[in-house]
Amino acid sequence: MTMKHLTKILSVPIGLLVGSIACAQDTFWVPQGDSKIVHQLGDEQPVVICMQGRKVVMQTKVDAKEGLSYLTRFFEVPKGRADRDRVTFESLASRMPRISAGGQPWKPDLPESVAFDGRLTVHYPETDGLVATRTVFPSTTQALVVERWKLRNVSERKIPVDVRATRMVQTYDDKVVDMVWKSAPVAEQSLEPGGEITFPVTIHARLVDQADLTIDVDAEEAARQALADAAFAGPGRLETPDPLLDLAFAFQKLHVIECPIETIKGVITHNGSLRYSPGVWANDPVEYSSPLFPFFGDEALNEASMNMYRIWLDHIREHGIDPFPGSFEYPTLKLVQKFRGDDAMVLYGLSKFLLFQGDRAAAEEMWPLVEFSAESVKRATRDDGIVASKTDEMEGRYPTGDANLSTSALAYGGYRLAAVLGRSLGKPEAPEFDRRADALAPAIEKFFGATVEGFDTYRYYEGNTTLRGWILLPLAMGINERQEATVDAMLSKKLWPNRMQGGDILAESTRETEWGRETYYALRVIFMAGRTAEALDTTQRVVRTQIFGPKGPYPDEDAIDMLCPGSLYPRVFTEGMFGIVPTGLDSFECTPWLPDGWPEMALRDLWAFGKSWDLVVRREGDEQRVTVTCGGRTVISAKGPAGKTYTVAFPE
């Protein structure tokens, strides 16, 4: 435990502390310091973690019975070849460098533990006097995976050790791409007790008529380390009395800032994961993830996000908004999904992203896409004021009728944000967008407001009689007429039966399917509703079970480490616990909810609105003091009860 966390713990009431530390020790992943988690391997399921760079996505698996293996996809190897599929390579657990110890072939036993800090490190037990570790990570820029091997003599005798140079080439059937596996040599040396040697193993993809990549292993590792440092110590940090919440925040940030990938459309943010790379959907990287990106002050991430949105804008300018595009998939980034209320998703996600980014030029560039998505929503609006949609982000897995709550709620939130953005840019359409939102709110209440399974909440579509997880969306968008009953429904056994065990909320009360993205939306909404104790307790349970559980540290419904729902977790704090709502390109409101027993909480070095700023909430008696500082100056320092809203405007 670090001094920073020790200092934080000493200031926390003991009753709050005991449960947090006890559960940390019981988790699958055990934190080690501020930036590492460790797991002792046993007979349980394998550890599976995805990592990625600009040209590679890899899924690593560490199994106590089989060892380390990984499946890797390389992208844009024949740069710009739209007809070229992804190149897939599997490194099996049996693939080992040629090591000799004491004149005999040597290989490690099965692994005993694994650590993750942005790189995956596998620890092996002692075998014939030697202990091995393997640190695996993708290149940040090249079609390359690096393994850093370390052999240490733990015996009391000298051990002669050497590693033979090995090079294996696999050519794909189309004779276009070679996969090259190389193990660097180590000349025979007598390893003293306590001595160690290191050497790299690399796997890279290249065109068949090109030479092997020039690989600087130290530089590659330094670049990956810099990425991890940005996640754990760089802009956009959460500081609370609960170290697990803070560390979980940092890990999700790491997954976000590593997500840009090179495609035929340039470097874009995308869904992440081995299966869905490259690809962008109106829900995952647009609605769920992009409003978070500006907080981390990563210019490359923001530009990759703009490139993602340019795909939508270019397509619509060429093909129009009928149908409005919902996803662009595969190496060709062709249009696939549609008719899911994608226009409402883009209207909401894009407007919030642009406001948080605070870049006027970027907002001007993307304003046509805001208008296109708003126009598409208008065309889909029925005579009763509800927005029609054939399906929603569940893509037909569940019934949605001819009009669903998700699409109309997102349209309402999107109109409100587009109006804020439009006023900031001096656009004449802003009042019209507010008028549409004004009309949509009562239409949502009239059409969707209903008593469902005993709760005065919302039905999801006409004829719906079961609770659905997405009943939270009106609350997330600022429609609060049914707030208390809706939160009660969300927290109920009917919709969240495994809440106390840290499970996800159900997509529908009568089915067993849990839907992680709804969980993190729900946590945000419960904070926004002022149900702070329940929100914090549930968040802590979810974090321990999922982010530090067997499927962590990146929570995902499909266990393939997609960018979402993990990217929704930091928004539980930025938009939930701290209640940040953009009111312009350089202003916001915040409604913080400091939990009982917490003396302080803070968001540090945020870069939303294009500036570095801190938001600190401290307890003062029965009230809380909210302080925003920027550039060494105090922008606001005010005191009030929990739930008070503060207005913050950054000076020019």
N, C-alpha and C positions, 0 to 999 in steps of 0.2 A: 504494500500500500504506500502511495506517495505522500509526501508531506502536505501537498495541496489537499488531497482527499482527507488526510488526518485532521487538518485544520477545519475543514468543512464539517467533519463528523463531530468534532468536539463542540460545535455550536448548535447541534441538533438535539432536541429532547430525546432522552434515552428510549422512550417507548416507540418513537418513530424509527429510531436507528436499529433496534434489535431485529425487527422483522426484515429490514432491507439486507443487513449483513448475513443473517441466517439463510435467507433465500439465495443470496449470491453464492454461498458455499454449496448450496444444493443444486445449482444450475448445471446444465450439461457443459456449457462454456464457462470457465472461471476467469474473471478479469485478472490481469497481471500488469500493474501499473496503469498508466493513462492511455495506452494505445495497443494493448495486446490481450488476446484471449487464448486460453489453453484448455485442451481437453485430453484426459487420460483415456486411451482407447480400451474398449472391453468387447463384450459380445453383442453390443447393441448395433443399431444400423450404422452404416458408414457415414463419415463426415463428407459432405458435398458442398463445395463452394465455387462460385464462378468468379473469375477475374477477367479483365479485358483491357485492351489498348486500342489505338486507332485502327489497327489492321488485324486484330486477333481477339477472339472470345474463347476462353477455355473453361471447361468444367472439370475441376479436380475431385477425385474421390480417394479417401483414405479408409481402408478396410483393415481391421485387425487380423483378419484371416487371409487377406490377399495382398495387402500392401497398398502402395501409391500408384494410381493410374490417372490418366486424364485424357479427355477428348477435346480436341482443339479445332476451331474453324478459323481459317485465314481468309481475309477479304482484300479485294482489289489488288491481287498479285499481278495479273495482267491488267494494269491500270487502265480504267476506262472501258474495259470489255464488258458491255452490258449483257452479252450472251454467256458470260462465264459464271458458272455456279460457284458456290462457296467450296473451298478446298478443305476437306476434313481429314484430320490425322488423329489416330488413337495411339497413345503411348501406354502400353500395357505394363502391369506391375512386374512382369518378367524381364522387361527391357532394362538392362543394367550395364554400367561401364565395366570394362575388363580390369579388375583390381586383383593384385597379388599381394599376399601377406606371408612372410616367412617362406617364400618360394612356392606357395600354394594358391590356387584360385580362391578368392574371398568374396563373399557377398553378405550383406547384413541379414539378420533375422527379421521377422515381421515387426512392424513399427509398434511402439508402445504409447506414444503421445503425439499430438499435433498442436501447433500454435499458429495463430493468424494475426497479423498486424498490417495487412495490405499485401503481404507476401505470405505464402503458406510454407511452414517449416515442419518437417516430419522428423521425429526423433526415434532412433532405433536403440534397442538394448545392446549391451556389450556382447560382442562375438569375437572369440579368440583374441581378446585383449584390446579390440578396437571398438569405438563407438562412432556411429555415423549419424550425420544430420543432412537433410536435403531441403534447401530453400528454393521454392518454385515461384516464378512470376512471369507475366507476359511483358514484352517490350511495350513501351508507351507509344512508339511510332512505327515500328517495323513489324513485318510478318514473322515474328520470332517469339519463342519461349525459351527462358533461361532456367537452368537448374544450377544452384551453387552447392556443391558437395563439400563436406568437411569430415575428415577422419581424424580422430584423436586417440592417442595411446593411453589407455587407462590402466594398463598393467604396470608391473614393476620391472619389466625387462625391455630391452630394445627390440623393435620389430621392423625388419626390412619390408618396405612397402613400395610398390610402383603401380602406375596406372598406364595402360597401353592406349595409344591414340586409336580411336575407332571412328569410322565414317561410313554411314549407310545411306543410300539414296533410294527413294521410292518414286518412280515416275508414274504419273497418272495416265489412264488409258488414252486420253486425247493427245498425249505427248506434248502438253503445254507446260505443265508445272512439275517441278521436282520438289520432293520433301527431303530435306537433308538433316540427318541425326548425327551429331558429332560429339565425341568425348575427348577433351583435351588430355594430352599425356602428362605424366609426372615421372621424371626419371627416378630410378630406384634410389631410395635413401633409407638410412637406418633411423627410424623414428624413436626418439628418446621417450622415456616415461613422461607423460604430460604433454608431449609434443603433438603437433597436428599439421596436416596438410589440407589445402583446399584446391579444387579444380572445378571447371564448369562443364556442363553438358548443355548443348543447345539444339533446338529444333527450329528450322526455318524453311519457309517456302520461297521458291524463286522460279523464274522462267527457265526452261530447259537449256536455252542457249546463253544463259548468263552465268557468271562466276558466282561462287558462294558469297553470301553477305559478309561484309567486313564487320565483325562484331567486337565491340568494346564492352566486355562484361561488366567491368567496374562502372562505366558510364550508364549502362542500362540499369544496373541496380540502383545507382544514385538517382536516376530519373524516377524510378518506381518509388524510392524512398521519399523523394520530394513530393510526390503525389500523396503519399500517406501523411507526411508532415503537414501538408495543406489541410488534410481532413481533420487531423487531431489537434493541430495548433494554429492553423491559419484562420482566415476570416470566417465568421459565422459560427460561433461557439455557444453552447448552452452551459450555464453554470447553475446548478441547484445543489441542495444538500444531499441528493441521492446520486452517487457516482455512477450507478447503473444506467440511470436515465441519460446522463451526460455522455457516457461511453456509447450507448446505443445511438444517440444523436450523431456522434462522430462517425460511426460505422456506416450509417445511412448516407451521410455526406460523402464519404469515400466512394460509395457505390454510384452516387450522382456524378461526382467530378471525373470518374473514370469512364462515364458512359458515352462520350462522343466517339463516333466511329467514321472511318473513311468510306465513302460510297461514290457511285457515279455522279451524285449531286454534290460532291464535296463532303466535308466533315459535318455530320449532323448529330444531334442528340437522338437517341433511339431507345427502344424498349429494353435493351440489354438481354442477357440470357443466351444460351447456346441455340435454343430452338427458334427464337423469334428475331434473329439478327440477320441482316439489318431489316428494320421495319418500324414504322411509326403509325400510331393509332390516335384518333381524336380524343380518346379517353386517357390512355396510359401516359404518354409523354406530354400531352397537351393539357388536358383538364387536371390530371392528378399531379404531374411533376413540374411542369414549366413555371408555375407561380412560385416555386421554391428556389429555382436556379439563381436569380439575382442576389439572393442573400449571401452567397458564398464568394462574391467578388472575383470570380474566375472569368476573365475576358473571353477565353477560348470557349468556355461552356456557354456563355451568353451568345457568342457568335454562332456556335453550332446550333443553338436553339433558333436563332434567326434563320439559319439555313434550313432547318426543319420546316419552319413556317413558310419559307419561300417555295417549298415544294407545293404546298397547298395553294399559294397565291399564283404561281406559274400555271398550275393545272387549271385553276378556275378561269384565269384569263384566256387560256386556250380552249377550254371545253365548256365553260359556263358552270352554273351552280345547280343544274338539274341533271343528275343527282349531285347533291353536295358530297364531296369525297370524305370518306371515313378512315381509310387507312391506305398506306403505300407499303407494299411488302416485297420481299425477295430482293436479290441483288439488282434487279431492274427497277425496283421501287415502283411497281405498277399498282394502279388503283385496284383494290380488292373489296374492302368493306364499304357499305353505304346503308342508308335508311335506318340508322340507329340513333337519330337525333344528334348526328355529328356536328351539324351547324351550331346547335346550342352549346355543345362542348367546346368548340373552337371559339365562339363568341365569348364565353366565360373565361376559358383558360388563357387565350391570347390577350384579352383586355387586362386581366390581372397581371400576367407576365410583363406586359409593356409598362404598366403603372409601377410595378415594383422595380423594374429595370431602370426607370427614370431617365431614359435616353430619348430626348425629343426627336432626334433624327431617325432613330429606329422606329419610334411610334408613328412618325409621318410616313415612313416607308410601308409599314404594315397597316396603316389606316384603311386602305382599300379592302384588305382581307376582313377587317372588322365590319366594314359596310357590306361586303358580300355575305358574310355569315348572318348578319342581322337581316338582310333582305331575304335570305333563304328561310330563316325562322318566320319572318312575316308571311311568306307565301304558304307556309305550313300551318299558319294559325287559322283555326276553324271559326265558324260564326259564333260559337259559344265562348270564344276567347282562349281556348286551350290549343296547345301546339300538337299537331298530329305527328305520329312517328310509327313506322311499322314495327320497330323493336327498340331495344336500348343497348347499353354496353354488355348485357348478358347474351346478346346475339342469338336470341331465340331459345336459350336454355330454359327460360321460364316464360309463362304467358304475360303479355303486356297490353293486349287489346289494340285498339286503333290509336290510342293516345295514352302515354304513361306519365306518371308523376315526375320522373327523372328529367325528361326532356323539357317539360314546362317549367320546372324549378330552375334548371340550368339556364333556360332562356331568360327567366326573370333576373337571375343573378348576373347573367351576361349583359342584358340591357342596362342594368344599373351601373356596372363597371364601364361599359362602353360610353355611357353618358358622362361619367367622371373623366374618362380619358378624352372624350370629345371636347369638354369644357376646357381642359388643360391645353388642348391644341387649338382652341378657338374654332371648332367645327360647328357649323349651323345645325347638324343632325342631332346634337346632344339633347336638346329639349324633347325632340321626337322620341328618342330612345327612353327617356324618363316617362313620357306619356304611355309608351307601350308597356313599360314595367308597371305603371300605375293601373293599367287595365288588366294586366295579367294576374296581379296579386288576388283581387276578388274572384277572378275566374277560377284560379286554383282552389280557393276556399270553397266556392260553390260546387265545383265539379268533383274535387278529390276529398274535401273534408268529410269525414265519416266516422262512425263508431265501428271499430274493427276488433273483434275478439275482446270486447269489453273496454277498449281504450278509445277516447275521443281524439283520434289522430287522423290519418289519411289512408284512403284506399289507393292502391297503386294504379288501377285502371278500372274502367266501368265493369262492374260485376265481380270485382275482386273481394273476397271475404276473409283472406288470411293476411297476417302481418308480414310485411316485407322490410328487409333491411334498409332500403332506400327511402323509407318514410322520413329519414333524417334530413333529406336534401333541402326541403323548404327552410328548415332551421339554419342549415349551413349557408343559405343564400340570404338570410336576414328576415324571413317571414316567421313571426313568432307567436301568432294567434293560438296555436295548439302546442306550444313549446312544452309545458309541463307534462301533459298527457303523452306526448310523443316520446319524451325522454323516459317516462315511466315504462312505456311499451318497449323501448329499446333495452332497458335494464331488466326487463322481466324474464322469467324462466321460459316464456313462450318464444321469445326472439333471441335470447342470449343464455341458453341453458348451461353453458360451460364457462360462463364469465368468471366465476370464482376460481376456476382452474386455469385461467389465462387463455381460454379458447377464443376463437373468432365468433362474431355475431353471425347468426344464420341469414342466408339470403332470403329464406321464406320460413315461416314458423313451422310448417308441416313437413319440411324436408330437412335432411341431415347436413346438407351442403353448407359449410362455413365459407364466408367470402371476406378475405383479409382486407381488401381495399375499403369495404364498408366498415370494418372495425376501426380503422384509423380516422375515417371520416366521423364515426360515432364518438370516438374519444374527443375529437376537436369540438364537436357539437355539445357534448356534455359539459365541457369547460365553458363554452360560450353561454350556456344556459345558467351558469353560476352554481352548478352542482359540483363544487370543487372537490369535496372529500371523496365522492363516488368516482369522479373522473380520475383523480390521482390514484386511488386504490386500484381501479381497473387498469389504468395505464401501467402501473408497476407490475401487476399480475401478468398482463400481456407481454411486457418486455422480458420478464424473467422466463416465461414459458416459451416465447417464440424467438425473440432476438438472441437470448442466451440459452435457448433450448436446442434440441437435436437438429432442427431445420434452420437454425440461425447461422450467421448473424443477419442474413437478409431474408426477411419474411416474404413468403410467396405462396399463393394457393397451389401452384403446380410444382413446387419444390425445384424450380429451375432458376431461381434468383433473378427474376425479372426486376427491372428498375422499380416498378410499382408492385406491391403496395408499400415497400420500404420507404420510398420517397415521400409518402404521405405522413410518415411518422414525425419528421421535424415540424410539419405544419400543425400537429397537435399542440405544439408549443408556440410557434410564431403567430398562428391565427387563433389558437384556442386558449391556452393558459395566459398568453400575453395579449391576445385579442387585437392583433394588428390588422387594420383595414385601410387600404390606400384611399386617399381623398384627392390625389393629384400626382403629378410626376415628381413632386418634391414635398409631399405632405401626407400625413396619415393620422388616424385616430387609433387609440389603443385602450382596451378595457381589460386590465390585468386582474388575475385571480390568484393571489398568493395563498397557498394552502396553509391551514392552521398548523402551527408548529414549525413552519419554515421562517427563519429570520430574514431571508433574502433569496432572490433569484435574479438571474441576469441573462441577457443575450448580448454577446460581446462581438465587437468588430463586424457588425452587420454591414452589408453593402447594398441593401435595397435603396432605391432612389439615387444610386450612383455615388454615394458618400459612405465613408466609414463612420459608424456611430454605435454607441452602447445604449442599451435600455436596461435600467436597473430598478428593481422593485424591492424596497426594504420595509420591514415592519416597524411602525412607530406607535406603540400603544395598541389601540384597537383599530388603527388606520394603517394605510400603507403609503409610503412616499415613492413617487414615480419620477425618475430622473433620466433624461436623455441628454447625452453629451456627444458632440461632434467636433472634431478638429481641435480638441482641447477646450472647447467652449460649452457651457451649459445651455442647451436649447430650451429645456423646460425642467423645472423641479417643483412638483406640486404634491399635495397630500389630500387624501380622501378615503372613503370607505371602499372595501372590495366591491367591484362592479361599477365604479365610477369611470366614465369615459373621458379621456384626455385628448386634446387636439395638439398635434405637433406639426410645425412648418419649419423646414430648414431654410436658413438664410442663404441668399445667393452668394 
